[in-house]
Amino acid sequence: MQKNIGSVMGLYPTPVTVVGVVVDEKVNFLTIAHVGIVEHGTFLISIDKAHEISDRGIRENKTVSVSLVNQSMLKSADYCGIAKAANTDKSGVFRYHFGELKTAPIIDEAPVSMECNVIDSFEVGNFTNYILKPVHTYVQEEYLNEKGKINYEKVSPVLFEFQNAQYLSTGRVIGKCWNIGKDFIDNK
């Protein structure tokens, strides 16, 4: 039997990402796990207003990089979420380079990184929400399958779970989308 636990956001876990920005000609990295797909070509990142330096860089440049975090990056990514840009230089936490967008630092070791344009923003409570459009997606070749698609089972992105303040790992493939439900009616 289900129990009512109140008004609790139950959509966790979400993928952990590191957002790269340039602020005052300096690279900064910020860990963001409040992310979501808006439609197939755009997604949202939600940044607490307490991160005003990263926020300023996003507003000024209208570009960011967004990188998925795997377990090998987790300590560095967690640090980027703890340390405040106001008193910490986080430009040396990851090796990075710039792609075609010159103000979106791409983390070299990230399994998947996207250079994104900011196409809209809006505020809700203490968060600024940015709608992003990936312009270029970079994937380490070892994480591509034989069809050239991202193999998320190999990437094994880290997930963020807010209620218990913990990181989770993804599991194995358990079925094919738009396929495993085909025999639902037959089995009733």
C-alpha positions as MATLAB code, in Angstrom:
seq = 'MQKNIGSVMGLYPTPVTVVGVVVDEKVNFLTIAHVGIVEHGTFLISIDKAHEISDRGIRENKTVSVSLVNQSMLKSADYCGIAKAANTDKSGVFRYHFGELKTAPIIDEAPVSMECNVIDSFEVGNFTNYILKPVHTYVQEEYLNEKGKINYEKVSPVLFEFQNAQYLSTGRVIGKCWNIGKDFIDNK';
ca = [
       0.000    0.000    0.000;
       1.268    3.486   -0.836;
       1.823    6.042    1.895;
       1.354    9.790    1.384;
       4.681   11.421    2.318;
       3.613   14.970    1.509;
       4.671   17.322   -1.238;
       7.973   15.661   -2.151;
       9.699   15.913   -5.533;
       9.765   12.276   -6.563;
      11.448   12.560   -9.963;
      14.980   11.914   -8.773;
      17.547   10.642   -9.617;
      18.842   12.984  -12.299;
      22.156   12.916  -14.183;
      25.080   14.774  -12.655;
      26.641   17.267  -15.065;
      29.455   19.778  -14.950;
      28.669   23.073  -16.637;
      31.606   24.999  -18.068;
      31.469   28.766  -18.498;
      33.823   31.662  -19.095;
      33.516   34.579  -16.692;
      35.772   37.632  -16.988;
      37.972   35.669  -19.437;
      38.440   32.865  -16.879;
      37.053   29.322  -17.014;
      34.742   28.171  -14.242;
      33.093   24.791  -13.665;
      29.881   24.235  -11.721;
      28.205   20.927  -10.925;
      24.512   20.888  -11.836;
      22.128   17.961  -11.368;
      18.868   19.813  -11.858;
      18.667   19.065  -15.568;
      15.881   17.917  -17.826;
      14.994   17.345  -21.441;
      12.452   19.865  -22.716;
      12.113   18.319  -26.179;
      14.434   16.264  -28.370;
      16.569   19.237  -29.385;
      16.685   21.292  -26.178;
      17.188   20.785  -22.476;
      17.103   22.755  -19.249;
      19.647   23.373  -16.518;
      18.549   24.966  -13.269;
      21.115   26.993  -11.307;
      20.691   28.230   -7.755;
      20.985   32.021   -7.675;
      23.729   31.663   -5.048;
      26.053   30.787   -7.965;
      25.982   34.331   -9.313;
      29.431   34.200  -10.949;
      28.580   31.216  -13.159;
      25.192   32.752  -13.796;
      26.833   35.984  -14.960;
      29.104   34.080  -17.352;
      26.136   32.298  -18.886;
      24.193   35.535  -19.307;
      27.158   37.379  -20.840;
      28.268   34.711  -23.317;
      24.986   32.901  -24.026;
      27.023   29.682  -24.310;
      27.956   26.840  -21.954;
      29.365   23.365  -22.066;
      27.513   20.574  -20.298;
      29.389   17.335  -19.548;
      28.061   14.075  -18.181;
      29.929   12.846  -15.104;
      31.067    9.247  -14.730;
      32.624    7.662  -11.648;
      36.193    8.597  -12.594;
      35.174   12.297  -12.540;
      32.977   12.197   -9.436;
      35.360   13.626   -6.804;
      36.328   16.536   -9.051;
      32.713   17.152  -10.010;
      31.561   17.083   -6.394;
      34.291   19.585   -5.518;
      33.028   21.922   -8.259;
      29.624   21.840   -6.587;
      31.061   22.581   -3.140;
      33.614   25.303   -3.966;
      32.251   28.766   -4.725;
      33.680   30.632   -7.722;
      33.710   33.852   -5.683;
      36.705   32.609   -3.681;
      37.977   29.562   -5.609;
      39.675   29.276   -8.991;
      38.170   26.082  -10.449;
      39.779   26.497  -13.886;
      42.420   23.865  -13.067;
      40.077   21.155  -11.779;
      39.718   19.575  -15.243;
      41.844   19.626  -18.375;
      39.790   21.323  -21.063;
      39.819   22.780  -24.543;
      37.532   24.997  -26.575;
      35.562   23.782  -29.546;
      33.800   25.931  -32.097;
      32.029   28.008  -29.452;
      34.919   29.894  -27.905;
      33.272   30.483  -24.508;
      32.216   26.919  -23.622;
      35.156   24.954  -22.139;
      34.938   21.237  -22.965;
      36.247   18.840  -20.307;
      38.797   16.530  -21.954;
      38.070   13.482  -19.788;
      34.276   13.725  -19.900;
      32.595   10.779  -21.613;
      30.053   13.117  -23.239;
      30.239   16.917  -23.558;
      27.947   19.319  -25.354;
      28.638   22.862  -26.503;
      25.351   24.697  -26.113;
      23.743   27.979  -26.990;
      21.416   29.532  -24.439;
      18.079   30.107  -26.172;
      15.990   31.268  -23.219;
      16.000   31.742  -19.456;
      13.438   32.219  -16.728;
      13.386   32.331  -12.952;
      11.456   30.135  -10.548;
      12.001   30.759   -6.842;
      15.729   30.832   -6.102;
      16.707   29.228   -9.406;
      17.553   30.568  -12.835;
      16.549   28.077  -15.503;
      18.327   28.072  -18.844;
      16.978   26.432  -21.965;
      19.943   25.136  -23.959;
      20.367   23.863  -27.489;
      23.319   21.551  -28.114;
      25.337   22.785  -31.086;
      28.121   20.192  -30.944;
      28.295   16.948  -28.964;
      31.657   15.341  -28.266;
      31.892   11.692  -27.179;
      34.944    9.661  -26.237;
      35.170    7.005  -28.973;
      35.215    4.172  -26.428;
      31.646    5.147  -25.472;
      30.203    4.838  -28.975;
      28.474    1.666  -30.130;
      28.886    0.074  -33.554;
      26.184    2.397  -34.947;
      27.995    5.528  -33.730;
      25.439    6.136  -30.951;
      26.305    6.822  -27.306;
      26.429    3.609  -25.259;
      25.148    4.817  -21.882;
      25.721    1.435  -20.293;
      29.457    1.979  -20.928;
      29.346    5.685  -20.016;
      27.699    4.744  -16.712;
      26.680    8.314  -15.853;
      26.468    9.240  -12.190;
      23.011   10.114  -10.885;
      22.060   12.570   -8.132;
      19.398   11.733   -5.551;
      18.398   14.761   -3.492;
      16.279   13.397   -0.619;
      19.073   11.227    0.760;
      21.904   13.417   -0.632;
      23.684   10.623   -2.468;
      25.125    9.661   -5.831;
      23.970    6.545   -7.657;
      25.295    4.696  -10.677;
      23.264    3.531  -13.619;
      22.599   -0.128  -14.127;
      22.414   -2.468  -17.027;
      20.046   -2.429  -19.986;
      16.766   -4.078  -18.944;
      14.755   -3.795  -22.152;
      14.298   -2.077  -25.490;
      12.086    1.026  -25.603;
       8.904    0.770  -27.640;
       9.346   -2.985  -27.710;
       8.958   -4.682  -24.317;
       5.343   -3.521  -23.994;
       4.202   -4.983  -27.305;
       2.887   -8.166  -25.726;
       1.226   -6.430  -22.750;
      -2.326   -7.056  -23.976;
      -1.560  -10.680  -24.872;
      -0.349  -11.407  -21.323;
      -3.397   -9.920  -19.532;
];
